[in-house]
């Protein structure tokens, strides 16, 4: 197994462990509210309207799990080549957003480019994105990020220091793929060589 698949599996394993906690909480809430509905509805003379709040709460908890499950499923599928940075980032931002929200914070990433095809295979792109998100969200409650066009590269910049540096192994891996990766007290950034720009055939 090459470096990219191995590094991505390592990142995915770490993320899956954290995502499991994010799934466990709403599932526990769903089970609790459904149990209240079940037990109270079995009582003779129970007014159905008295159960509405518990049914609504169960529905709300279920709705919290759906995007998390969809994101995990998306990460299990290979990315098409060339890799669109926005598509690679989306499920990761959903999961790390949930992790940030549990700690009372938020993760918001905006983009100003419609197509962001980058050099590199899906495993490489995902591993680098996951590492940058992990160190940033792990140290900051409020993370604001932007995907954009930066001097011939597509960049992901997240405001707020990581609080800990990007792993040396990941920095070397990024350099091997002509990707710049950095993290300091002010910003975590990734710059990917652009393969195509908006409106340009991605195969050129």
Z-matrix of the N, CA and C atoms (Angstrom, degrees):
N
C 1 1.462
C 2 1.518 1 109.23
N 3 1.348 2 117.79 1 132.09
C 4 1.447 3 122.42 2 -178.59
C 5 1.517 4 112.20 3 -72.88
N 6 1.342 5 114.03 4 174.79
C 7 1.464 6 119.68 5 -178.95
C 8 1.531 7 112.39 6 -61.73
N 9 1.346 8 116.31 7 -43.55
C 10 1.470 9 119.21 8 -176.04
C 11 1.526 10 112.43 9 -61.29
N 12 1.355 11 119.12 10 -51.65
C 13 1.464 12 118.16 11 178.18
C 14 1.527 13 112.65 12 -60.97
N 15 1.332 14 116.79 13 -39.67
C 16 1.466 15 119.70 14 -178.47
C 17 1.523 16 111.46 15 -65.42
N 18 1.337 17 116.47 16 -44.13
C 19 1.459 18 119.65 17 179.47
C 20 1.524 19 111.27 18 -66.77
N 21 1.338 20 116.42 19 -39.58
C 22 1.459 21 119.03 20 179.02
C 23 1.521 22 110.48 21 -64.91
N 24 1.333 23 117.83 22 -41.70
C 25 1.467 24 120.25 23 178.54
C 26 1.524 25 110.83 24 -62.73
N 27 1.319 26 116.89 25 -37.36
C 28 1.469 27 120.22 26 177.46
C 29 1.528 28 110.54 27 -64.26
N 30 1.341 29 116.48 28 -46.32
C 31 1.469 30 120.71 29 177.99
C 32 1.526 31 110.80 30 -63.27
N 33 1.345 32 116.22 31 -42.41
C 34 1.456 33 120.71 32 -178.31
C 35 1.520 34 111.25 33 -65.25
N 36 1.339 35 116.54 34 -39.53
C 37 1.460 36 119.99 35 178.33
C 38 1.518 37 111.94 36 -62.05
N 39 1.319 38 116.18 37 -42.28
C 40 1.470 39 120.83 38 178.12
C 41 1.522 40 110.70 39 -65.09
N 42 1.338 41 115.65 40 -43.92
C 43 1.459 42 120.09 41 -179.77
C 44 1.519 43 111.44 42 -66.56
N 45 1.338 44 116.90 43 -41.04
C 46 1.467 45 120.09 44 -179.44
C 47 1.523 46 111.10 45 -62.06
N 48 1.324 47 116.11 46 -37.63
C 49 1.461 48 119.37 47 177.84
C 50 1.517 49 112.04 48 -63.09
N 51 1.339 50 116.09 49 -40.94
C 52 1.468 51 119.83 50 179.01
C 53 1.523 52 110.73 51 -72.88
N 54 1.342 53 116.30 52 -37.67
C 55 1.466 54 119.97 53 179.99
C 56 1.521 55 111.04 54 -66.44
N 57 1.334 56 117.23 55 -30.78
C 58 1.466 57 120.12 56 179.37
C 59 1.518 58 110.64 57 -59.51
N 60 1.331 59 116.92 58 -37.63
C 61 1.474 60 120.45 59 177.86
C 62 1.526 61 110.56 60 -67.36
N 63 1.341 62 115.40 61 -37.61
C 64 1.466 63 118.71 62 179.08
C 65 1.523 64 111.68 63 -67.71
N 66 1.319 65 117.39 64 -29.38
C 67 1.464 66 121.10 65 176.43
C 68 1.524 67 111.64 66 -79.80
N 69 1.309 68 116.17 67 -34.65
C 70 1.464 69 120.38 68 -176.20
C 71 1.525 70 112.03 69 -62.95
N 72 1.325 71 117.09 70 -42.27
C 73 1.470 72 119.79 71 -177.42
C 74 1.521 73 113.20 72 -61.42
N 75 1.349 74 119.85 73 -52.34
C 76 1.467 75 118.04 74 178.76
C 77 1.526 76 113.12 75 -66.86
N 78 1.328 77 117.89 76 -31.39
C 79 1.461 78 119.62 77 178.05
C 80 1.529 79 110.61 78 -67.48
N 81 1.325 80 116.20 79 -37.96
C 82 1.462 81 118.89 80 175.39
C 83 1.529 82 110.61 81 -64.31
N 84 1.337 83 116.71 82 -42.07
C 85 1.458 84 120.33 83 177.61
C 86 1.515 85 111.95 84 -63.90
N 87 1.322 86 116.75 85 -39.74
C 88 1.466 87 121.54 86 177.20
C 89 1.526 88 110.38 87 -61.22
N 90 1.325 89 116.28 88 -48.46
C 91 1.462 90 120.61 89 -178.82
C 92 1.522 91 111.51 90 -62.19
N 93 1.323 92 117.17 91 -41.43
C 94 1.462 93 121.37 92 -179.09
C 95 1.524 94 111.08 93 -63.80
N 96 1.328 95 117.18 94 -47.06
C 97 1.463 96 120.71 95 -178.83
C 98 1.524 97 111.87 96 -67.60
N 99 1.318 98 117.56 97 -36.76
C 100 1.468 99 119.89 98 177.08
C 101 1.525 100 111.19 99 -67.57
N 102 1.322 101 116.21 100 -34.60
C 103 1.463 102 119.58 101 177.93
C 104 1.530 103 110.22 102 -66.42
N 105 1.332 104 117.09 103 -39.04
C 106 1.471 105 120.35 104 176.54
C 107 1.529 106 109.80 105 -62.30
N 108 1.328 107 116.77 106 -45.15
C 109 1.470 108 120.56 107 178.98
C 110 1.521 109 110.02 108 -60.96
N 111 1.336 110 116.38 109 -45.33
C 112 1.468 111 120.65 110 -178.03
C 113 1.518 112 111.56 111 -62.71
N 114 1.335 113 116.32 112 -48.74
C 115 1.463 114 119.36 113 -175.58
C 116 1.523 115 112.62 114 -69.12
N 117 1.333 116 116.98 115 -40.46
C 118 1.466 117 119.20 116 -177.79
C 119 1.524 118 111.89 117 -75.80
N 120 1.336 119 116.24 118 -31.69
C 121 1.470 120 117.68 119 179.05
C 122 1.525 121 111.50 120 -69.87
N 123 1.335 122 116.13 121 -20.18
C 124 1.464 123 120.07 122 179.09
C 125 1.531 124 111.67 123 -78.73
N 126 1.326 125 117.07 124 -14.49
C 127 1.458 126 120.31 125 179.78
C 128 1.531 127 110.11 126 -77.68
N 129 1.278 128 114.79 127 135.87
C 130 1.467 129 119.48 128 179.58
C 131 1.528 130 109.66 129 -66.32
N 132 1.327 131 115.78 130 135.21
C 133 1.451 132 121.52 131 176.26
C 134 1.514 133 114.99 132 81.86
N 135 1.350 134 117.08 133 9.15
C 136 1.460 135 119.29 134 178.79
C 137 1.525 136 110.34 135 -69.88
N 138 1.317 137 116.18 136 129.91
C 139 1.463 138 122.13 137 176.95
C 140 1.528 139 108.14 138 -77.22
N 141 1.333 140 115.62 139 123.73
C 142 1.461 141 119.89 140 -178.50
C 143 1.507 142 113.54 141 -57.26
N 144 1.327 143 116.59 142 -32.40
C 145 1.461 144 119.27 143 -178.49
C 146 1.533 145 111.67 144 -65.92
N 147 1.321 146 116.33 145 -21.93
C 148 1.465 147 119.88 146 179.50
C 149 1.526 148 111.51 147 -71.82
N 150 1.340 149 115.96 148 -15.52
C 151 1.463 150 120.54 149 -178.24
C 152 1.526 151 112.03 150 -96.48
N 153 1.312 152 115.96 151 -8.74
C 154 1.460 153 120.20 152 -173.93
C 155 1.526 154 112.63 153 -56.97
N 156 1.327 155 117.12 154 -44.26
C 157 1.459 156 119.34 155 -177.33
C 158 1.526 157 112.11 156 -63.71
N 159 1.353 158 116.48 157 -33.87
C 160 1.464 159 119.42 158 -179.76
C 161 1.530 160 110.90 159 -74.81
N 162 1.326 161 115.86 160 -37.89
C 163 1.465 162 119.86 161 176.69
C 164 1.523 163 110.36 162 -65.17
N 165 1.341 164 116.59 163 -40.46
C 166 1.461 165 120.71 164 178.82
C 167 1.525 166 110.82 165 -65.42
N 168 1.327 167 115.84 166 -40.18
C 169 1.464 168 119.81 167 178.94
C 170 1.524 169 110.76 168 -65.08
N 171 1.344 170 116.77 169 -39.33
C 172 1.458 171 120.79 170 177.53
C 173 1.521 172 110.55 171 -63.17
N 174 1.323 173 115.66 172 -42.64
C 175 1.462 174 120.26 173 178.49
C 176 1.520 175 111.47 174 -62.43
N 177 1.317 176 116.55 175 -41.19
C 178 1.457 177 121.40 176 179.58
C 179 1.529 178 111.15 177 -62.97
N 180 1.332 179 115.97 178 -42.46
C 181 1.464 180 120.00 179 179.25
C 182 1.531 181 110.65 180 -64.82
N 183 1.324 182 116.14 181 -39.05
C 184 1.463 183 120.12 182 178.35
C 185 1.530 184 110.41 183 -63.59
N 186 1.310 185 116.21 184 -41.66
C 187 1.464 186 120.56 185 179.68
C 188 1.524 187 111.61 186 -63.01
N 189 1.326 188 117.07 187 -30.10
C 190 1.465 189 120.12 188 177.02
C 191 1.515 190 111.82 189 -67.75
N 192 1.338 191 117.26 190 -31.81
C 193 1.467 192 119.80 191 -176.10
C 194 1.521 193 112.75 192 -79.55
N 195 1.328 194 117.76 193 -29.39
C 196 1.463 195 120.65 194 -172.18
C 197 1.533 196 112.87 195 -59.01
N 198 1.346 197 120.09 196 -51.07
C 199 1.468 198 118.01 197 179.51
C 200 1.524 199 113.15 198 -63.94
N 201 1.330 200 117.40 199 -30.15
C 202 1.465 201 119.79 200 178.36
C 203 1.524 202 111.03 201 -67.84
N 204 1.325 203 116.36 202 -44.11
C 205 1.461 204 120.41 203 178.15
C 206 1.525 205 110.34 204 -64.93
N 207 1.325 206 116.45 205 -43.36
C 208 1.472 207 120.35 206 178.69
C 209 1.525 208 110.89 207 -60.90
N 210 1.337 209 116.94 208 -39.22
C 211 1.462 210 120.53 209 178.83
C 212 1.519 211 111.23 210 -65.42
N 213 1.329 212 117.34 211 -43.30
C 214 1.463 213 120.51 212 178.11
C 215 1.525 214 111.23 213 -62.79
N 216 1.334 215 116.57 214 -40.62
C 217 1.464 216 120.12 215 177.83
C 218 1.527 217 110.84 216 -64.18
N 219 1.327 218 116.70 217 -39.18
C 220 1.464 219 120.51 218 178.86
C 221 1.522 220 111.04 219 -62.58
N 222 1.333 221 116.58 220 -36.92
C 223 1.463 222 120.28 221 -179.78
C 224 1.522 223 112.31 222 -71.01
N 225 1.331 224 116.62 223 -19.55
C 226 1.467 225 120.62 224 178.73
C 227 1.523 226 112.15 225 -81.55
N 228 1.344 227 116.49 226 -14.71
C 229 1.460 228 120.37 227 -178.67
C 230 1.529 229 109.94 228 -94.56
N 231 1.336 230 117.41 229 142.68
C 232 1.472 231 119.17 230 176.72
C 233 1.515 232 110.76 231 -67.64
N 234 1.307 233 116.04 232 148.35
C 235 1.459 234 120.98 233 177.33
C 236 1.525 235 110.01 234 -85.02
N 237 1.327 236 116.86 235 141.66
C 238 1.470 237 118.92 236 176.36
C 239 1.519 238 110.20 237 -67.85
N 240 1.313 239 114.92 238 153.11
C 241 1.466 240 121.31 239 177.76
C 242 1.527 241 107.93 240 -106.61
N 243 1.330 242 119.56 241 132.10
C 244 1.465 243 127.08 242 2.29
C 245 1.523 244 111.57 243 -72.30
N 246 1.316 245 115.48 244 160.83
C 247 1.465 246 121.54 245 -175.93
C 248 1.523 247 109.98 246 -85.98
N 249 1.333 248 115.55 247 125.86
C 250 1.466 249 121.42 248 172.57
C 251 1.526 250 107.38 249 -87.96
N 252 1.304 251 115.75 250 117.76
C 253 1.468 252 121.01 251 -175.66
C 254 1.524 253 112.09 252 -57.14
N 255 1.320 254 117.15 253 -36.27
C 256 1.466 255 120.28 254 -178.90
C 257 1.519 256 111.16 255 -66.06
N 258 1.333 257 116.37 256 -41.04
C 259 1.462 258 120.27 257 -179.66
C 260 1.527 259 110.44 258 -69.41
N 261 1.328 260 116.54 259 -38.35
C 262 1.471 261 120.15 260 178.10
C 263 1.523 262 111.42 261 -65.01
N 264 1.334 263 116.13 262 -36.27
C 265 1.460 264 120.75 263 -175.21
C 266 1.524 265 113.24 264 -78.56
N 267 1.336 266 117.54 265 -33.10
C 268 1.460 267 120.27 266 -169.44
C 269 1.534 268 114.68 267 -52.53
N 270 1.355 269 120.30 268 -56.21
C 271 1.469 270 117.83 269 -178.29
C 272 1.525 271 113.01 270 -63.95
N 273 1.328 272 116.59 271 -31.50
C 274 1.462 273 119.19 272 177.40
C 275 1.527 274 110.82 273 -66.58
N 276 1.334 275 116.79 274 -40.64
C 277 1.463 276 119.22 275 -179.83
C 278 1.526 277 111.52 276 -69.28
N 279 1.349 278 117.42 277 -31.39
C 280 1.471 279 120.02 278 175.76
C 281 1.526 280 110.04 279 -62.80
N 282 1.332 281 116.17 280 -47.35
C 283 1.465 282 120.28 281 -176.50
C 284 1.529 283 111.50 282 -70.30
N 285 1.325 284 116.98 283 -45.23
C 286 1.465 285 118.60 284 178.86
C 287 1.523 286 111.45 285 -69.89
N 288 1.327 287 116.93 286 -27.26
C 289 1.458 288 120.12 287 174.48
C 290 1.519 289 111.06 288 -64.65
N 291 1.338 290 116.54 289 -40.58
C 292 1.464 291 120.59 290 177.48
C 293 1.527 292 111.05 291 -65.90
N 294 1.317 293 116.07 292 -38.72
C 295 1.466 294 120.28 293 178.25
C 296 1.528 295 110.16 294 -63.70
N 297 1.338 296 116.19 295 -43.34
C 298 1.467 297 120.14 296 178.59
C 299 1.527 298 110.74 297 -64.18
N 300 1.337 299 116.88 298 -41.84
C 301 1.467 300 121.19 299 -177.96
C 302 1.520 301 111.78 300 -63.51
N 303 1.329 302 117.26 301 -37.03
C 304 1.460 303 121.07 302 178.92
C 305 1.529 304 111.12 303 -61.50
N 306 1.325 305 115.89 304 -32.51
C 307 1.466 306 120.56 305 179.31
C 308 1.530 307 111.66 306 -85.87
N 309 1.345 308 116.38 307 4.50
C 310 1.452 309 120.08 308 179.33
C 311 1.515 310 114.32 309 90.09
N 312 1.336 311 116.74 310 13.20
C 313 1.458 312 120.21 311 -178.08
C 314 1.511 313 112.45 312 -116.46
N 315 1.319 314 115.81 313 -156.64
C 316 1.454 315 120.28 314 -179.61
C 317 1.522 316 110.17 315 -155.86
N 318 1.317 317 115.20 316 157.77
C 319 1.462 318 122.94 317 174.11
C 320 1.518 319 106.38 318 -130.68
N 321 1.309 320 116.07 319 116.53
C 322 1.459 321 121.37 320 179.06
C 323 1.520 322 108.45 321 -126.21
N 324 1.339 323 116.08 322 122.09
C 325 1.459 324 121.26 323 178.75
C 326 1.516 325 108.62 324 -123.83
N 327 1.307 326 116.53 325 125.15
C 328 1.461 327 121.85 326 178.12
C 329 1.525 328 108.68 327 -110.67
N 330 1.332 329 116.41 328 161.53
C 331 1.459 330 120.00 329 176.55
C 332 1.516 331 109.56 330 -138.84
N 333 1.332 332 115.48 331 150.29
C 334 1.456 333 119.68 332 -179.21
C 335 1.526 334 112.15 333 -121.49
N 336 1.326 335 117.01 334 14.48
C 337 1.458 336 122.40 335 177.86
C 338 1.518 337 108.01 336 -129.22
N 339 1.329 338 117.08 337 134.54
C 340 1.461 339 120.46 338 -174.78
C 341 1.528 340 113.11 339 -78.51
N 342 1.314 341 117.54 340 -40.46
C 343 1.465 342 121.09 341 177.42
C 344 1.515 343 108.27 342 -117.77
N 345 1.318 344 116.24 343 134.30
C 346 1.457 345 119.85 344 -176.34
C 347 1.522 346 109.80 345 -137.49
N 348 1.309 347 117.08 346 62.89
C 349 1.451 348 121.12 347 -179.49
C 350 1.520 349 110.29 348 -76.12
N 351 1.342 350 115.54 349 130.06
C 352 1.461 351 120.51 350 -175.46
C 353 1.517 352 110.78 351 -125.70
N 354 1.322 353 114.12 352 158.78
C 355 1.458 354 120.74 353 176.71
C 356 1.524 355 109.11 354 -72.96
N 357 1.324 356 115.73 355 148.17
C 358 1.460 357 119.93 356 179.36
C 359 1.506 358 111.89 357 112.41
N 360 1.316 359 115.46 358 154.82
C 361 1.465 360 120.25 359 178.47
C 362 1.527 361 109.65 360 -83.90
N 363 1.331 362 115.14 361 169.22
C 364 1.462 363 120.91 362 -176.96
C 365 1.514 364 113.86 363 -58.90
N 366 1.339 365 117.15 364 -39.68
C 367 1.466 366 119.79 365 -178.60
C 368 1.527 367 111.25 366 -64.57
N 369 1.340 368 115.44 367 -39.83
C 370 1.468 369 119.71 368 179.13
C 371 1.518 370 110.94 369 -63.50
N 372 1.331 371 115.93 370 -50.34
C 373 1.459 372 121.24 371 -177.34
C 374 1.525 373 110.52 372 -62.29
N 375 1.320 374 116.64 373 -46.31
C 376 1.470 375 119.65 374 -179.28
C 377 1.519 376 112.32 375 -63.15
N 378 1.325 377 117.14 376 -42.95
C 379 1.469 378 119.94 377 -178.85
C 380 1.522 379 111.04 378 -61.48
N 381 1.329 380 116.85 379 -42.94
C 382 1.462 381 119.75 380 -179.13
C 383 1.530 382 111.38 381 -68.46
N 384 1.320 383 117.39 382 -42.41
C 385 1.464 384 120.36 383 177.52
C 386 1.526 385 111.21 384 -62.30
N 387 1.335 386 116.36 385 -44.88
C 388 1.465 387 120.21 386 -178.24
C 389 1.524 388 111.41 387 -63.00
N 390 1.331 389 116.62 388 -40.21
C 391 1.467 390 119.48 389 179.68
C 392 1.528 391 110.83 390 -64.37
N 393 1.335 392 116.21 391 -44.15
C 394 1.464 393 119.46 392 179.93
C 395 1.524 394 111.34 393 -63.51
N 396 1.321 395 116.90 394 -42.71
C 397 1.469 396 120.56 395 178.28
C 398 1.521 397 110.74 396 -65.86
N 399 1.314 398 117.02 397 -40.16
C 400 1.460 399 120.86 398 -175.66
C 401 1.524 400 111.81 399 -62.90
N 402 1.335 401 116.65 400 -46.63
C 403 1.466 402 118.07 401 -177.67
C 404 1.522 403 111.47 402 -72.39
N 405 1.340 404 116.59 403 -28.99
C 406 1.464 405 118.79 404 -178.18
C 407 1.519 406 111.70 405 -79.03
N 408 1.334 407 116.56 406 -51.95
C 409 1.468 408 120.31 407 -179.24
C 410 1.522 409 110.39 408 -66.09
N 411 1.316 410 116.67 409 -29.80
C 412 1.456 411 120.47 410 -179.73
C 413 1.519 412 113.39 411 -66.46
N 414 1.330 413 116.93 412 -17.72
C 415 1.464 414 119.85 413 -175.52
C 416 1.519 415 114.42 414 -120.99
N 417 1.324 416 117.37 415 -8.95
C 418 1.461 417 120.40 416 -175.70
C 419 1.521 418 111.11 417 -130.07
N 420 1.322 419 116.78 418 136.42
C 421 1.460 420 120.06 419 177.13
C 422 1.522 421 111.40 420 -76.35
N 423 1.324 422 116.53 421 -43.46
C 424 1.459 423 120.78 422 -177.44
C 425 1.522 424 108.93 423 -110.29
N 426 1.329 425 115.84 424 110.72
C 427 1.460 426 120.65 425 -178.55
C 428 1.520 427 108.97 426 -117.02
N 429 1.319 428 116.12 427 124.07
C 430 1.456 429 121.89 428 176.58
C 431 1.519 430 108.04 429 -115.73
N 432 1.324 431 116.09 430 122.62
C 433 1.449 432 120.28 431 -177.87
C 434 1.510 433 112.24 432 -123.02
N 435 1.332 434 115.16 433 161.96
C 436 1.460 435 120.14 434 178.28
C 437 1.516 436 109.52 435 -144.34
N 438 1.336 437 115.14 436 129.99
C 439 1.451 438 121.70 437 169.95
C 440 1.513 439 106.76 438 -93.74
N 441 1.318 440 116.92 439 131.00
C 442 1.451 441 118.02 440 -178.01
C 443 1.511 442 113.42 441 -157.77
N 444 1.305 443 114.84 442 -175.36
C 445 1.454 444 124.44 443 -178.93
C 446 1.519 445 107.45 444 -102.60
N 447 1.339 446 116.97 445 123.76
C 448 1.456 447 119.72 446 -174.63
C 449 1.529 448 110.75 447 -137.40
N 450 1.349 449 117.16 448 95.61
C 451 1.466 450 122.49 449 174.90
C 452 1.524 451 113.68 450 50.44
N 453 1.322 452 116.41 451 55.61
C 454 1.456 453 120.41 452 177.09
C 455 1.514 454 114.31 453 83.57
N 456 1.310 455 116.97 454 1.74
C 457 1.465 456 121.83 455 177.65
C 458 1.527 457 109.02 456 -123.76
N 459 1.327 458 114.95 457 159.72
C 460 1.454 459 120.02 458 168.30
C 461 1.519 460 106.26 459 -101.26
N 462 1.315 461 115.71 460 134.38
C 463 1.461 462 118.87 461 -173.42
C 464 1.515 463 112.19 462 -123.89
N 465 1.318 464 114.99 463 148.96
C 466 1.459 465 122.69 464 166.29
C 467 1.515 466 105.67 465 -116.46
N 468 1.323 467 115.86 466 116.71
C 469 1.458 468 120.97 467 178.52
C 470 1.523 469 108.76 468 -119.95
N 471 1.318 470 115.93 469 128.85
C 472 1.460 471 120.99 470 179.70
C 473 1.515 472 109.19 471 -121.05
N 474 1.322 473 114.56 472 123.19
C 475 1.460 474 120.52 473 -176.84
C 476 1.523 475 109.38 474 -76.27
N 477 1.302 476 114.45 475 135.96
C 478 1.459 477 120.62 476 -177.87
C 479 1.516 478 109.14 477 111.60
N 480 1.309 479 116.61 478 129.59
C 481 1.450 480 120.04 479 -179.07
C 482 1.512 481 111.91 480 -67.07
N 483 1.299 482 115.45 481 153.39
C 484 1.459 483 120.05 482 -179.73
C 485 1.523 484 111.59 483 -72.40
N 486 1.305 485 117.19 484 -24.03
C 487 1.458 486 118.78 485 -177.31
C 488 1.519 487 112.07 486 82.71
N 489 1.306 488 117.09 487 -17.78
C 490 1.463 489 123.04 488 173.62
C 491 1.523 490 106.40 489 -150.90
N 492 1.321 491 116.86 490 150.33
C 493 1.464 492 118.87 491 -174.65
C 494 1.528 493 112.56 492 -74.83
N 495 1.316 494 115.45 493 158.04
C 496 1.461 495 121.18 494 169.85
C 497 1.524 496 107.34 495 -61.47
N 498 1.316 497 116.98 496 139.57
C 499 1.461 498 120.84 497 -179.02
C 500 1.531 499 110.68 498 -58.43
N 501 1.328 500 116.03 499 138.92
C 502 1.462 501 121.05 500 -179.91
C 503 1.516 502 112.23 501 -56.19
N 504 1.327 503 116.75 502 -38.36
C 505 1.462 504 120.57 503 179.27
C 506 1.523 505 110.22 504 -62.27
N 507 1.333 506 116.26 505 -39.09
C 508 1.453 507 119.87 506 -179.65
C 509 1.529 508 110.44 507 -71.76
N 510 1.313 509 118.39 508 -34.78
C 511 1.463 510 120.98 509 176.38
C 512 1.518 511 110.96 510 -63.62
N 513 1.331 512 117.13 511 -42.46
C 514 1.468 513 120.65 512 178.33
C 515 1.522 514 110.71 513 -65.41
N 516 1.322 515 115.69 514 -40.04
C 517 1.459 516 121.02 515 178.50
C 518 1.528 517 110.22 516 -62.66
N 519 1.315 518 117.14 517 -42.69
C 520 1.467 519 121.11 518 178.76
C 521 1.524 520 110.13 519 -62.57
N 522 1.318 521 116.69 520 -44.39
C 523 1.464 522 120.19 521 -178.77
C 524 1.525 523 111.47 522 -61.45
N 525 1.318 524 117.10 523 -36.57
C 526 1.463 525 121.19 524 178.70
C 527 1.523 526 111.83 525 -62.72
N 528 1.331 527 116.98 526 -24.05
C 529 1.465 528 121.83 527 -178.26
C 530 1.526 529 112.01 528 -109.31
N 531 1.336 530 115.75 529 20.07
C 532 1.468 531 121.90 530 178.02
C 533 1.523 532 112.79 531 57.81
N 534 1.320 533 116.57 532 31.89
C 535 1.455 534 121.90 533 177.34
C 536 1.529 535 107.85 534 -108.42
N 537 1.315 536 116.27 535 133.86
C 538 1.457 537 120.45 536 175.97
C 539 1.522 538 108.50 537 -94.10
N 540 1.323 539 115.82 538 130.87
C 541 1.462 540 120.65 539 -179.96
C 542 1.521 541 108.23 540 -135.75
N 543 1.313 542 116.45 541 132.94
C 544 1.460 543 119.38 542 -178.53
C 545 1.516 544 110.41 543 -152.48
N 546 1.303 545 114.92 544 157.16
C 547 1.459 546 120.11 545 177.11
C 548 1.518 547 108.81 546 -153.36
N 549 1.328 548 115.81 547 131.61
C 550 1.454 549 120.25 548 176.39
C 551 1.520 550 108.69 549 -143.76
N 552 1.318 551 117.34 550 -162.95
C 553 1.460 552 120.45 551 -176.28
C 554 1.522 553 113.24 552 -68.52
N 555 1.328 554 116.92 553 -19.53
C 556 1.465 555 120.00 554 -174.97
C 557 1.522 556 114.62 555 -105.38
N 558 1.345 557 117.54 556 -32.37
C 559 1.451 558 118.73 557 -170.28
C 560 1.522 559 111.65 558 -158.04
N 561 1.317 560 115.18 559 143.93
C 562 1.452 561 121.86 560 168.71
C 563 1.520 562 106.35 561 -110.06
N 564 1.333 563 116.74 562 129.14
C 565 1.460 564 119.13 563 -173.88
C 566 1.520 565 111.72 564 -137.99
N 567 1.335 566 114.71 565 145.24
C 568 1.457 567 123.86 566 172.60
C 569 1.518 568 107.49 567 -129.31
N 570 1.320 569 117.22 568 133.11
C 571 1.459 570 121.58 569 176.07
C 572 1.524 571 109.06 570 -125.20
N 573 1.324 572 115.61 571 116.00
C 574 1.457 573 122.53 572 -179.26
C 575 1.528 574 110.05 573 -102.85
N 576 1.338 575 118.01 574 135.01
C 577 1.469 576 119.02 575 173.46
C 578 1.527 577 109.82 576 -58.24
N 579 1.324 578 116.65 577 129.73
C 580 1.464 579 120.72 578 -177.57
C 581 1.525 580 110.09 579 -77.62
N 582 1.323 581 115.45 580 133.97
C 583 1.457 582 121.02 581 176.30
C 584 1.520 583 110.48 582 -92.58
N 585 1.323 584 116.85 583 -33.30
C 586 1.461 585 121.21 584 178.39
C 587 1.504 586 109.27 585 -154.87
N 588 1.311 587 115.58 586 157.74
C 589 1.441 588 121.05 587 177.61
C 590 1.518 589 109.51 588 -111.30
N 591 1.316 590 116.75 589 169.69
C 592 1.455 591 121.54 590 -177.64
C 593 1.526 592 110.18 591 -53.58
N 594 1.335 593 115.06 592 131.05
C 595 1.455 594 120.17 593 177.25
C 596 1.511 595 114.43 594 82.36
N 597 1.332 596 118.28 595 1.66
C 598 1.458 597 122.48 596 -179.50
C 599 1.518 598 109.34 597 -106.62
N 600 1.323 599 117.14 598 139.47
C 601 1.460 600 121.96 599 179.39
C 602 1.527 601 108.82 600 -56.48
N 603 1.332 602 116.23 601 123.84
C 604 1.473 603 120.79 602 -174.81
C 605 1.512 604 112.57 603 -70.71
N 606 1.333 605 118.85 604 -10.61
C 607 1.456 606 119.83 605 -178.77
C 608 1.520 607 112.63 606 -89.96
N 609 1.355 608 115.85 607 -5.91
C 610 1.473 609 118.02 608 -178.15
C 611 1.516 610 111.21 609 -86.35
